[in-house]
């Protein structure tokens, strides 16, 4: 790849109305809910398995 063809771009300003920004933020919060549910399930399963392993170790 030739580095001579690379252009650098800098974003200076984003023009967005307040209502559009609020709608965007609400959509982002709604989209994060399933991700949080999935992370809670993974965490619960992980700590459940680790708890079982630790309780099995302590019974020796």
PDBQT receptor file of N, H, CA, C and O in Angstrom, charges set to zero:
ATOM      1  N   UNK A   1       0.842  -1.184   0.000  1.00  0.00    +0.000 N 
ATOM      2  CA  UNK A   1       0.000   0.000   0.000  1.00  0.00    +0.000 C 
ATOM      3  C   UNK A   1       0.882   1.239   0.000  1.00  0.00    +0.000 C 
ATOM      4  O   UNK A   1       1.847   1.328   0.759  1.00  0.00    +0.000 OA
ATOM      5  N   UNK A   2       0.553   2.158  -0.828  1.00  0.00    +0.000 N 
ATOM      6  H   UNK A   2      -0.231   2.085  -1.445  1.00  0.00    +0.000 HD
ATOM      7  CA  UNK A   2       1.320   3.383  -0.966  1.00  0.00    +0.000 C 
ATOM      8  C   UNK A   2       0.760   4.452  -0.035  1.00  0.00    +0.000 C 
ATOM      9  O   UNK A   2      -0.434   4.746  -0.085  1.00  0.00    +0.000 OA
ATOM     10  N   UNK A   3       1.603   5.036   0.810  1.00  0.00    +0.000 N 
ATOM     11  H   UNK A   3       2.574   4.797   0.850  1.00  0.00    +0.000 HD
ATOM     12  CA  UNK A   3       1.167   6.036   1.782  1.00  0.00    +0.000 C 
ATOM     13  C   UNK A   3       0.946   7.407   1.161  1.00  0.00    +0.000 C 
ATOM     14  O   UNK A   3       0.433   8.303   1.832  1.00  0.00    +0.000 OA
ATOM     15  N   UNK A   4       1.321   7.597  -0.111  1.00  0.00    +0.000 N 
ATOM     16  H   UNK A   4       1.738   6.869  -0.656  1.00  0.00    +0.000 HD
ATOM     17  CA  UNK A   4       1.144   8.901  -0.751  1.00  0.00    +0.000 C 
ATOM     18  C   UNK A   4      -0.321   9.214  -1.038  1.00  0.00    +0.000 C 
ATOM     19  O   UNK A   4      -0.677  10.384  -1.178  1.00  0.00    +0.000 OA
ATOM     20  N   UNK A   5      -1.176   8.198  -1.129  1.00  0.00    +0.000 N 
ATOM     21  H   UNK A   5      -0.887   7.248  -1.015  1.00  0.00    +0.000 HD
ATOM     22  CA  UNK A   5      -2.582   8.397  -1.470  1.00  0.00    +0.000 C 
ATOM     23  C   UNK A   5      -3.479   8.577  -0.251  1.00  0.00    +0.000 C 
ATOM     24  O   UNK A   5      -4.691   8.725  -0.407  1.00  0.00    +0.000 OA
ATOM     25  N   UNK A   6      -2.925   8.569   0.946  1.00  0.00    +0.000 N 
ATOM     26  H   UNK A   6      -1.941   8.449   1.072  1.00  0.00    +0.000 HD
ATOM     27  CA  UNK A   6      -3.732   8.678   2.167  1.00  0.00    +0.000 C 
ATOM     28  C   UNK A   6      -4.047  10.144   2.445  1.00  0.00    +0.000 C 
ATOM     29  O   UNK A   6      -3.158  10.995   2.465  1.00  0.00    +0.000 OA
ATOM     30  N   UNK A   7      -5.344  10.420   2.659  1.00  0.00    +0.000 N 
ATOM     31  H   UNK A   7      -6.066   9.729   2.643  1.00  0.00    +0.000 HD
ATOM     32  CA  UNK A   7      -5.770  11.764   3.035  1.00  0.00    +0.000 C 
ATOM     33  C   UNK A   7      -6.213  11.741   4.489  1.00  0.00    +0.000 C 
ATOM     34  O   UNK A   7      -6.933  10.834   4.905  1.00  0.00    +0.000 OA
ATOM     35  N   UNK A   8      -5.794  12.716   5.251  1.00  0.00    +0.000 N 
ATOM     36  H   UNK A   8      -5.209  13.453   4.913  1.00  0.00    +0.000 HD
ATOM     37  CA  UNK A   8      -6.212  12.835   6.640  1.00  0.00    +0.000 C 
ATOM     38  C   UNK A   8      -7.427  13.752   6.705  1.00  0.00    +0.000 C 
ATOM     39  O   UNK A   8      -7.468  14.805   6.068  1.00  0.00    +0.000 OA
ATOM     40  N   UNK A   9      -8.421  13.326   7.493  1.00  0.00    +0.000 N 
ATOM     41  H   UNK A   9      -8.388  12.471   8.010  1.00  0.00    +0.000 HD
ATOM     42  CA  UNK A   9      -9.659  14.082   7.617  1.00  0.00    +0.000 C 
ATOM     43  C   UNK A   9      -9.851  14.424   9.092  1.00  0.00    +0.000 C 
ATOM     44  O   UNK A   9      -9.661  13.575   9.963  1.00  0.00    +0.000 OA
ATOM     45  N   UNK A  10     -10.222  15.651   9.362  1.00  0.00    +0.000 N 
ATOM     46  H   UNK A  10     -10.376  16.341   8.655  1.00  0.00    +0.000 HD
ATOM     47  CA  UNK A  10     -10.496  16.099  10.727  1.00  0.00    +0.000 C 
ATOM     48  C   UNK A  10     -11.901  16.667  10.780  1.00  0.00    +0.000 C 
ATOM     49  O   UNK A  10     -12.242  17.582  10.031  1.00  0.00    +0.000 OA
ATOM     50  N   UNK A  11     -12.723  16.110  11.683  1.00  0.00    +0.000 N 
ATOM     51  H   UNK A  11     -12.446  15.367  12.292  1.00  0.00    +0.000 HD
ATOM     52  CA  UNK A  11     -14.092  16.597  11.849  1.00  0.00    +0.000 C 
ATOM     53  C   UNK A  11     -14.069  17.735  12.853  1.00  0.00    +0.000 C 
ATOM     54  O   UNK A  11     -13.609  17.577  13.984  1.00  0.00    +0.000 OA
ATOM     55  N   UNK A  12     -14.564  18.863  12.432  1.00  0.00    +0.000 N 
ATOM     56  H   UNK A  12     -14.938  18.992  11.513  1.00  0.00    +0.000 HD
ATOM     57  CA  UNK A  12     -14.517  20.058  13.265  1.00  0.00    +0.000 C 
ATOM     58  C   UNK A  12     -15.843  20.296  13.970  1.00  0.00    +0.000 C 
ATOM     59  O   UNK A  12     -15.860  20.703  15.131  1.00  0.00    +0.000 OA
ATOM     60  N   UNK A  13     -16.957  20.046  13.281  1.00  0.00    +0.000 N 
ATOM     61  H   UNK A  13     -16.942  19.715  12.338  1.00  0.00    +0.000 HD
ATOM     62  CA  UNK A  13     -18.260  20.369  13.850  1.00  0.00    +0.000 C 
ATOM     63  C   UNK A  13     -19.305  19.423  13.270  1.00  0.00    +0.000 C 
ATOM     64  O   UNK A  13     -19.241  19.041  12.102  1.00  0.00    +0.000 OA
ATOM     65  N   UNK A  14     -20.255  19.059  14.101  1.00  0.00    +0.000 N 
ATOM     66  H   UNK A  14     -20.307  19.369  15.050  1.00  0.00    +0.000 HD
ATOM     67  CA  UNK A  14     -21.407  18.279  13.654  1.00  0.00    +0.000 C 
ATOM     68  C   UNK A  14     -22.637  19.113  13.941  1.00  0.00    +0.000 C 
ATOM     69  O   UNK A  14     -22.912  19.462  15.089  1.00  0.00    +0.000 OA
ATOM     70  N   UNK A  15     -23.364  19.425  12.904  1.00  0.00    +0.000 N 
ATOM     71  H   UNK A  15     -23.141  19.141  11.972  1.00  0.00    +0.000 HD
ATOM     72  CA  UNK A  15     -24.579  20.229  13.085  1.00  0.00    +0.000 C 
ATOM     73  C   UNK A  15     -25.774  19.297  13.161  1.00  0.00    +0.000 C 
ATOM     74  O   UNK A  15     -26.109  18.614  12.194  1.00  0.00    +0.000 OA
ATOM     75  N   UNK A  16     -26.408  19.279  14.320  1.00  0.00    +0.000 N 
ATOM     76  H   UNK A  16     -26.136  19.834  15.106  1.00  0.00    +0.000 HD
ATOM     77  CA  UNK A  16     -27.549  18.402  14.546  1.00  0.00    +0.000 C 
ATOM     78  C   UNK A  16     -28.509  19.139  15.467  1.00  0.00    +0.000 C 
ATOM     79  O   UNK A  16     -28.089  19.727  16.464  1.00  0.00    +0.000 OA
ATOM     80  N   UNK A  17     -29.769  19.110  15.146  1.00  0.00    +0.000 N 
ATOM     81  H   UNK A  17     -30.110  18.632  14.337  1.00  0.00    +0.000 HD
ATOM     82  CA  UNK A  17     -30.733  19.802  15.991  1.00  0.00    +0.000 C 
ATOM     83  C   UNK A  17     -30.884  19.071  17.333  1.00  0.00    +0.000 C 
ATOM     84  O   UNK A  17     -30.557  17.890  17.453  1.00  0.00    +0.000 OA
ATOM     85  N   UNK A  18     -31.374  19.785  18.315  1.00  0.00    +0.000 N 
ATOM     86  H   UNK A  18     -31.639  20.744  18.218  1.00  0.00    +0.000 HD
ATOM     87  CA  UNK A  18     -31.510  19.220  19.652  1.00  0.00    +0.000 C 
ATOM     88  C   UNK A  18     -32.454  18.025  19.641  1.00  0.00    +0.000 C 
ATOM     89  O   UNK A  18     -32.168  17.015  20.285  1.00  0.00    +0.000 OA
ATOM     90  N   UNK A  19     -33.561  18.115  18.931  1.00  0.00    +0.000 N 
ATOM     91  H   UNK A  19     -33.793  18.935  18.408  1.00  0.00    +0.000 HD
ATOM     92  CA  UNK A  19     -34.527  17.016  18.877  1.00  0.00    +0.000 C 
ATOM     93  C   UNK A  19     -33.909  15.776  18.224  1.00  0.00    +0.000 C 
ATOM     94  O   UNK A  19     -34.132  14.656  18.685  1.00  0.00    +0.000 OA
ATOM     95  N   UNK A  20     -33.142  15.972  17.165  1.00  0.00    +0.000 N 
ATOM     96  H   UNK A  20     -32.960  16.882  16.791  1.00  0.00    +0.000 HD
ATOM     97  CA  UNK A  20     -32.467  14.841  16.526  1.00  0.00    +0.000 C 
ATOM     98  C   UNK A  20     -31.472  14.193  17.473  1.00  0.00    +0.000 C 
ATOM     99  O   UNK A  20     -31.338  12.969  17.498  1.00  0.00    +0.000 OA
ATOM    100  N   UNK A  21     -30.775  15.010  18.253  1.00  0.00    +0.000 N 
ATOM    101  H   UNK A  21     -30.883  16.004  18.233  1.00  0.00    +0.000 HD
ATOM    102  CA  UNK A  21     -29.807  14.481  19.220  1.00  0.00    +0.000 C 
ATOM    103  C   UNK A  21     -30.521  13.688  20.306  1.00  0.00    +0.000 C 
ATOM    104  O   UNK A  21     -30.040  12.629  20.709  1.00  0.00    +0.000 OA
ATOM    105  N   UNK A  22     -31.653  14.179  20.785  1.00  0.00    +0.000 N 
ATOM    106  H   UNK A  22     -32.043  15.039  20.458  1.00  0.00    +0.000 HD
ATOM    107  CA  UNK A  22     -32.415  13.466  21.812  1.00  0.00    +0.000 C 
ATOM    108  C   UNK A  22     -32.925  12.131  21.263  1.00  0.00    +0.000 C 
ATOM    109  O   UNK A  22     -32.841  11.107  21.940  1.00  0.00    +0.000 OA
ATOM    110  N   UNK A  23     -33.443  12.144  20.058  1.00  0.00    +0.000 N 
ATOM    111  H   UNK A  23     -33.511  12.976  19.507  1.00  0.00    +0.000 HD
ATOM    112  CA  UNK A  23     -33.937  10.896  19.450  1.00  0.00    +0.000 C 
ATOM    113  C   UNK A  23     -32.788   9.903  19.274  1.00  0.00    +0.000 C 
ATOM    114  O   UNK A  23     -32.956   8.710  19.528  1.00  0.00    +0.000 OA
ATOM    115  N   UNK A  24     -31.636  10.385  18.846  1.00  0.00    +0.000 N 
ATOM    116  H   UNK A  24     -31.500  11.354  18.640  1.00  0.00    +0.000 HD
ATOM    117  CA  UNK A  24     -30.465   9.515  18.697  1.00  0.00    +0.000 C 
ATOM    118  C   UNK A  24     -30.061   8.891  20.030  1.00  0.00    +0.000 C 
ATOM    119  O   UNK A  24     -29.770   7.697  20.094  1.00  0.00    +0.000 OA
ATOM    120  N   UNK A  25     -30.041   9.691  21.090  1.00  0.00    +0.000 N 
ATOM    121  H   UNK A  25     -30.277  10.661  21.039  1.00  0.00    +0.000 HD
ATOM    122  CA  UNK A  25     -29.648   9.181  22.400  1.00  0.00    +0.000 C 
ATOM    123  C   UNK A  25     -30.663   8.170  22.931  1.00  0.00    +0.000 C 
ATOM    124  O   UNK A  25     -30.273   7.174  23.541  1.00  0.00    +0.000 OA
ATOM    125  N   UNK A  26     -31.948   8.405  22.713  1.00  0.00    +0.000 N 
ATOM    126  H   UNK A  26     -32.265   9.214  22.218  1.00  0.00    +0.000 HD
ATOM    127  CA  UNK A  26     -32.977   7.451  23.148  1.00  0.00    +0.000 C 
ATOM    128  C   UNK A  26     -32.807   6.131  22.402  1.00  0.00    +0.000 C 
ATOM    129  O   UNK A  26     -32.922   5.061  23.001  1.00  0.00    +0.000 OA
ATOM    130  N   UNK A  27     -32.535   6.198  21.108  1.00  0.00    +0.000 N 
ATOM    131  H   UNK A  27     -32.441   7.066  20.622  1.00  0.00    +0.000 HD
ATOM    132  CA  UNK A  27     -32.312   4.975  20.331  1.00  0.00    +0.000 C 
ATOM    133  C   UNK A  27     -31.079   4.229  20.831  1.00  0.00    +0.000 C 
ATOM    134  O   UNK A  27     -31.080   2.999  20.887  1.00  0.00    +0.000 OA
ATOM    135  N   UNK A  28     -30.035   4.958  21.192  1.00  0.00    +0.000 N 
ATOM    136  H   UNK A  28     -30.034   5.957  21.147  1.00  0.00    +0.000 HD
ATOM    137  CA  UNK A  28     -28.819   4.325  21.699  1.00  0.00    +0.000 C 
ATOM    138  C   UNK A  28     -29.086   3.612  23.026  1.00  0.00    +0.000 C 
ATOM    139  O   UNK A  28     -28.578   2.514  23.255  1.00  0.00    +0.000 OA
ATOM    140  N   UNK A  29     -29.880   4.230  23.895  1.00  0.00    +0.000 N 
ATOM    141  H   UNK A  29     -30.293   5.121  23.709  1.00  0.00    +0.000 HD
ATOM    142  CA  UNK A  29     -30.213   3.607  25.183  1.00  0.00    +0.000 C 
ATOM    143  C   UNK A  29     -31.057   2.355  24.957  1.00  0.00    +0.000 C 
ATOM    144  O   UNK A  29     -30.827   1.327  25.594  1.00  0.00    +0.000 OA
ATOM    145  N   UNK A  30     -32.022   2.437  24.062  1.00  0.00    +0.000 N 
ATOM    146  H   UNK A  30     -32.209   3.272  23.544  1.00  0.00    +0.000 HD
ATOM    147  CA  UNK A  30     -32.872   1.274  23.773  1.00  0.00    +0.000 C 
ATOM    148  C   UNK A  30     -32.040   0.148  23.164  1.00  0.00    +0.000 C 
ATOM    149  O   UNK A  30     -32.276  -1.023  23.462  1.00  0.00    +0.000 OA
ATOM    150  N   UNK A  31     -31.076   0.485  22.321  1.00  0.00    +0.000 N 
ATOM    151  H   UNK A  31     -30.884   1.436  22.079  1.00  0.00    +0.000 HD
ATOM    152  CA  UNK A  31     -30.227  -0.535  21.698  1.00  0.00    +0.000 C 
ATOM    153  C   UNK A  31     -29.290  -1.183  22.710  1.00  0.00    +0.000 C 
ATOM    154  O   UNK A  31     -28.863  -2.320  22.507  1.00  0.00    +0.000 OA
ATOM    155  N   UNK A  32     -28.962  -0.490  23.791  1.00  0.00    +0.000 N 
ATOM    156  H   UNK A  32     -29.309   0.434  23.956  1.00  0.00    +0.000 HD
ATOM    157  CA  UNK A  32     -28.033  -1.054  24.774  1.00  0.00    +0.000 C 
ATOM    158  C   UNK A  32     -28.713  -2.020  25.742  1.00  0.00    +0.000 C 
ATOM    159  O   UNK A  32     -28.028  -2.784  26.422  1.00  0.00    +0.000 OA
ATOM    160  N   UNK A  33     -30.029  -2.003  25.818  1.00  0.00    +0.000 N 
ATOM    161  H   UNK A  33     -30.585  -1.382  25.265  1.00  0.00    +0.000 HD
ATOM    162  CA  UNK A  33     -30.742  -2.875  26.758  1.00  0.00    +0.000 C 
ATOM    163  C   UNK A  33     -30.505  -4.355  26.454  1.00  0.00    +0.000 C 
ATOM    164  O   UNK A  33     -30.176  -5.096  27.380  1.00  0.00    +0.000 OA
ATOM    165  N   UNK A  34     -30.651  -4.832  25.211  1.00  0.00    +0.000 N 
ATOM    166  H   UNK A  34     -30.918  -4.229  24.458  1.00  0.00    +0.000 HD
ATOM    167  CA  UNK A  34     -30.361  -6.251  24.958  1.00  0.00    +0.000 C 
ATOM    168  C   UNK A  34     -28.910  -6.631  25.252  1.00  0.00    +0.000 C 
ATOM    169  O   UNK A  34     -28.636  -7.739  25.712  1.00  0.00    +0.000 OA
ATOM    170  N   UNK A  35     -27.981  -5.706  24.985  1.00  0.00    +0.000 N 
ATOM    171  H   UNK A  35     -28.203  -4.806  24.611  1.00  0.00    +0.000 HD
ATOM    172  CA  UNK A  35     -26.575  -5.992  25.284  1.00  0.00    +0.000 C 
ATOM    173  C   UNK A  35     -26.372  -6.170  26.788  1.00  0.00    +0.000 C 
ATOM    174  O   UNK A  35     -25.632  -7.059  27.209  1.00  0.00    +0.000 OA
ATOM    175  N   UNK A  36     -27.009  -5.347  27.588  1.00  0.00    +0.000 N 
ATOM    176  H   UNK A  36     -27.609  -4.624  27.246  1.00  0.00    +0.000 HD
ATOM    177  CA  UNK A  36     -26.885  -5.477  29.042  1.00  0.00    +0.000 C 
ATOM    178  C   UNK A  36     -27.507  -6.781  29.529  1.00  0.00    +0.000 C 
ATOM    179  O   UNK A  36     -26.971  -7.417  30.436  1.00  0.00    +0.000 OA
ATOM    180  N   UNK A  37     -28.615  -7.183  28.948  1.00  0.00    +0.000 N 
ATOM    181  H   UNK A  37     -29.051  -6.667  28.211  1.00  0.00    +0.000 HD
ATOM    182  CA  UNK A  37     -29.249  -8.444  29.338  1.00  0.00    +0.000 C 
ATOM    183  C   UNK A  37     -28.318  -9.614  29.021  1.00  0.00    +0.000 C 
ATOM    184  O   UNK A  37     -28.160 -10.523  29.836  1.00  0.00    +0.000 OA
ATOM    185  N   UNK A  38     -27.702  -9.593  27.838  1.00  0.00    +0.000 N 
ATOM    186  H   UNK A  38     -27.829  -8.855  27.175  1.00  0.00    +0.000 HD
ATOM    187  CA  UNK A  38     -26.781 -10.662  27.460  1.00  0.00    +0.000 C 
ATOM    188  C   UNK A  38     -25.579 -10.689  28.401  1.00  0.00    +0.000 C 
ATOM    189  O   UNK A  38     -25.156 -11.764  28.824  1.00  0.00    +0.000 OA
ATOM    190  N   UNK A  39     -25.026  -9.528  28.732  1.00  0.00    +0.000 N 
ATOM    191  H   UNK A  39     -25.370  -8.654  28.389  1.00  0.00    +0.000 HD
ATOM    192  CA  UNK A  39     -23.887  -9.481  29.651  1.00  0.00    +0.000 C 
ATOM    193  C   UNK A  39     -24.263  -9.974  31.047  1.00  0.00    +0.000 C 
ATOM    194  O   UNK A  39     -23.455 -10.628  31.706  1.00  0.00    +0.000 OA
ATOM    195  N   UNK A  40     -25.477  -9.668  31.506  1.00  0.00    +0.000 N 
ATOM    196  H   UNK A  40     -26.133  -9.137  30.971  1.00  0.00    +0.000 HD
ATOM    197  CA  UNK A  40     -25.912 -10.151  32.819  1.00  0.00    +0.000 C 
ATOM    198  C   UNK A  40     -26.054 -11.672  32.819  1.00  0.00    +0.000 C 
ATOM    199  O   UNK A  40     -25.697 -12.325  33.799  1.00  0.00    +0.000 OA
ATOM    200  N   UNK A  41     -26.571 -12.242  31.729  1.00  0.00    +0.000 N 
ATOM    201  H   UNK A  41     -26.861 -11.711  30.933  1.00  0.00    +0.000 HD
ATOM    202  CA  UNK A  41     -26.704 -13.694  31.635  1.00  0.00    +0.000 C 
ATOM    203  C   UNK A  41     -25.331 -14.355  31.644  1.00  0.00    +0.000 C 
ATOM    204  O   UNK A  41     -25.123 -15.346  32.344  1.00  0.00    +0.000 OA
ATOM    205  N   UNK A  42     -24.393 -13.810  30.868  1.00  0.00    +0.000 N 
ATOM    206  H   UNK A  42     -24.562 -13.005  30.300  1.00  0.00    +0.000 HD
ATOM    207  CA  UNK A  42     -23.033 -14.369  30.832  1.00  0.00    +0.000 C 
ATOM    208  C   UNK A  42     -22.378 -14.267  32.209  1.00  0.00    +0.000 C 
ATOM    209  O   UNK A  42     -21.733 -15.214  32.658  1.00  0.00    +0.000 OA
ATOM    210  N   UNK A  43     -22.537 -13.138  32.873  1.00  0.00    +0.000 N 
ATOM    211  H   UNK A  43     -23.062 -12.368  32.508  1.00  0.00    +0.000 HD
ATOM    212  CA  UNK A  43     -21.965 -12.967  34.205  1.00  0.00    +0.000 C 
ATOM    213  C   UNK A  43     -22.571 -13.914  35.223  1.00  0.00    +0.000 C 
ATOM    214  O   UNK A  43     -21.858 -14.475  36.055  1.00  0.00    +0.000 OA
ATOM    215  N   UNK A  44     -23.885 -14.096  35.163  1.00  0.00    +0.000 N 
ATOM    216  H   UNK A  44     -24.465 -13.640  34.487  1.00  0.00    +0.000 HD
ATOM    217  CA  UNK A  44     -24.561 -15.004  36.088  1.00  0.00    +0.000 C 
ATOM    218  C   UNK A  44     -24.083 -16.437  35.881  1.00  0.00    +0.000 C 
ATOM    219  O   UNK A  44     -23.806 -17.147  36.848  1.00  0.00    +0.000 OA
ATOM    220  N   UNK A  45     -23.988 -16.862  34.630  1.00  0.00    +0.000 N 
ATOM    221  H   UNK A  45     -24.213 -16.286  33.844  1.00  0.00    +0.000 HD
ATOM    222  CA  UNK A  45     -23.515 -18.213  34.349  1.00  0.00    +0.000 C 
ATOM    223  C   UNK A  45     -22.062 -18.392  34.791  1.00  0.00    +0.000 C 
ATOM    224  O   UNK A  45     -21.711 -19.421  35.368  1.00  0.00    +0.000 OA
ATOM    225  N   UNK A  46     -21.229 -17.405  34.524  1.00  0.00    +0.000 N 
ATOM    226  H   UNK A  46     -21.514 -16.569  34.054  1.00  0.00    +0.000 HD
ATOM    227  CA  UNK A  46     -19.823 -17.495  34.906  1.00  0.00    +0.000 C 
ATOM    228  C   UNK A  46     -19.666 -17.600  36.413  1.00  0.00    +0.000 C 
ATOM    229  O   UNK A  46     -18.932 -18.459  36.901  1.00  0.00    +0.000 OA
ATOM    230  N   UNK A  47     -20.350 -16.731  37.162  1.00  0.00    +0.000 N 
ATOM    231  H   UNK A  47     -20.946 -16.033  36.766  1.00  0.00    +0.000 HD
ATOM    232  CA  UNK A  47     -20.230 -16.773  38.619  1.00  0.00    +0.000 C 
ATOM    233  C   UNK A  47     -20.892 -18.019  39.191  1.00  0.00    +0.000 C 
ATOM    234  O   UNK A  47     -20.462 -18.525  40.227  1.00  0.00    +0.000 OA
ATOM    235  N   UNK A  48     -21.933 -18.519  38.528  1.00  0.00    +0.000 N 
ATOM    236  H   UNK A  48     -22.282 -18.108  37.686  1.00  0.00    +0.000 HD
ATOM    237  CA  UNK A  48     -22.555 -19.763  38.976  1.00  0.00    +0.000 C 
ATOM    238  C   UNK A  48     -21.607 -20.941  38.835  1.00  0.00    +0.000 C 
ATOM    239  O   UNK A  48     -21.483 -21.761  39.745  1.00  0.00    +0.000 OA
ATOM    240  N   UNK A  49     -20.939 -21.020  37.691  1.00  0.00    +0.000 N 
ATOM    241  H   UNK A  49     -21.040 -20.354  36.952  1.00  0.00    +0.000 HD
ATOM    242  CA  UNK A  49     -19.973 -22.112  37.471  1.00  0.00    +0.000 C 
ATOM    243  C   UNK A  49     -18.801 -21.978  38.435  1.00  0.00    +0.000 C 
ATOM    244  O   UNK A  49     -18.370 -22.966  39.029  1.00  0.00    +0.000 OA
ATOM    245  N   UNK A  50     -18.284 -20.763  38.595  1.00  0.00    +0.000 N 
ATOM    246  H   UNK A  50     -18.634 -19.960  38.113  1.00  0.00    +0.000 HD
ATOM    247  CA  UNK A  50     -17.171 -20.564  39.527  1.00  0.00    +0.000 C 
ATOM    248  C   UNK A  50     -17.590 -20.865  40.967  1.00  0.00    +0.000 C 
ATOM    249  O   UNK A  50     -16.804 -21.412  41.740  1.00  0.00    +0.000 OA
ATOM    250  N   UNK A  51     -18.814 -20.512  41.326  1.00  0.00    +0.000 N 
ATOM    251  H   UNK A  51     -19.453 -20.067  40.698  1.00  0.00    +0.000 HD
ATOM    252  CA  UNK A  51     -19.304 -20.810  42.678  1.00  0.00    +0.000 C 
ATOM    253  C   UNK A  51     -19.401 -22.291  42.915  1.00  0.00    +0.000 C 
ATOM    254  O   UNK A  51     -19.055 -22.774  43.993  1.00  0.00    +0.000 OA
ATOM    255  N   UNK A  52     -19.870 -23.026  41.918  1.00  0.00    +0.000 N 
ATOM    256  H   UNK A  52     -20.152 -22.634  41.043  1.00  0.00    +0.000 HD
ATOM    257  CA  UNK A  52     -19.937 -24.497  42.044  1.00  0.00    +0.000 C 
ATOM    258  C   UNK A  52     -18.545 -25.097  42.173  1.00  0.00    +0.000 C 
ATOM    259  O   UNK A  52     -18.319 -25.991  42.989  1.00  0.00    +0.000 OA
ATOM    260  N   UNK A  53     -17.613 -24.602  41.366  1.00  0.00    +0.000 N 
ATOM    261  H   UNK A  53     -17.796 -23.876  40.703  1.00  0.00    +0.000 HD
ATOM    262  CA  UNK A  53     -16.244 -25.121  41.440  1.00  0.00    +0.000 C 
ATOM    263  C   UNK A  53     -15.615 -24.828  42.790  1.00  0.00    +0.000 C 
ATOM    264  O   UNK A  53     -14.941 -25.682  43.365  1.00  0.00    +0.000 OA
ATOM    265  N   UNK A  54     -15.834 -23.629  43.291  1.00  0.00    +0.000 N 
ATOM    266  H   UNK A  54     -16.382 -22.935  42.823  1.00  0.00    +0.000 HD
ATOM    267  CA  UNK A  54     -15.242 -23.248  44.581  1.00  0.00    +0.000 C 
ATOM    268  C   UNK A  54     -15.892 -24.009  45.733  1.00  0.00    +0.000 C 
ATOM    269  O   UNK A  54     -15.209 -24.376  46.690  1.00  0.00    +0.000 OA
ATOM    270  N   UNK A  55     -17.182 -24.249  45.657  1.00  0.00    +0.000 N 
ATOM    271  H   UNK A  55     -17.736 -23.951  44.880  1.00  0.00    +0.000 HD
ATOM    272  CA  UNK A  55     -17.827 -25.005  46.743  1.00  0.00    +0.000 C 
ATOM    273  C   UNK A  55     -17.383 -26.459  46.700  1.00  0.00    +0.000 C 
ATOM    274  O   UNK A  55     -17.304 -27.109  47.742  1.00  0.00    +0.000 OA
ATOM    275  N   UNK A  56     -17.091 -26.981  45.513  1.00  0.00    +0.000 N 
ATOM    276  H   UNK A  56     -17.155 -26.453  44.666  1.00  0.00    +0.000 HD
ATOM    277  CA  UNK A  56     -16.584 -28.354  45.396  1.00  0.00    +0.000 C 
ATOM    278  C   UNK A  56     -15.164 -28.464  45.938  1.00  0.00    +0.000 C 
ATOM    279  O   UNK A  56     -14.803 -29.483  46.525  1.00  0.00    +0.000 OA
ATOM    280  N   UNK A  57     -14.359 -27.424  45.747  1.00  0.00    +0.000 N 
ATOM    281  H   UNK A  57     -14.653 -26.596  45.270  1.00  0.00    +0.000 HD
ATOM    282  CA  UNK A  57     -12.985 -27.432  46.245  1.00  0.00    +0.000 C 
ATOM    283  C   UNK A  57     -12.954 -27.341  47.766  1.00  0.00    +0.000 C 
ATOM    284  O   UNK A  57     -12.139 -27.997  48.415  1.00  0.00    +0.000 OA
ATOM    285  N   UNK A  58     -13.848 -26.523  48.335  1.00  0.00    +0.000 N 
ATOM    286  H   UNK A  58     -14.511 -25.991  47.808  1.00  0.00    +0.000 HD
ATOM    287  CA  UNK A  58     -13.814 -26.322  49.781  1.00  0.00    +0.000 C 
ATOM    288  C   UNK A  58     -14.357 -27.515  50.555  1.00  0.00    +0.000 C 
ATOM    289  O   UNK A  58     -14.213 -27.554  51.777  1.00  0.00    +0.000 OA
ATOM    290  N   UNK A  59     -14.975 -28.489  49.894  1.00  0.00    +0.000 N 
ATOM    291  H   UNK A  59     -15.092 -28.457  48.901  1.00  0.00    +0.000 HD
ATOM    292  CA  UNK A  59     -15.527 -29.629  50.628  1.00  0.00    +0.000 C 
ATOM    293  C   UNK A  59     -14.499 -30.717  50.896  1.00  0.00    +0.000 C 
ATOM    294  O   UNK A  59     -14.808 -31.709  51.557  1.00  0.00    +0.000 OA
ATOM    295  N   UNK A  60     -13.264 -30.544  50.385  1.00  0.00    +0.000 N 
ATOM    296  H   UNK A  60     -13.013 -29.738  49.849  1.00  0.00    +0.000 HD
ATOM    297  CA  UNK A  60     -12.228 -31.557  50.625  1.00  0.00    +0.000 C 
ATOM    298  C   UNK A  60     -11.740 -31.535  52.029  1.00  0.00    +0.000 C 
ATOM    299  O   UNK A  60     -10.868 -32.325  52.392  1.00  0.00    +0.000 OA
TER     300      UNK A  60
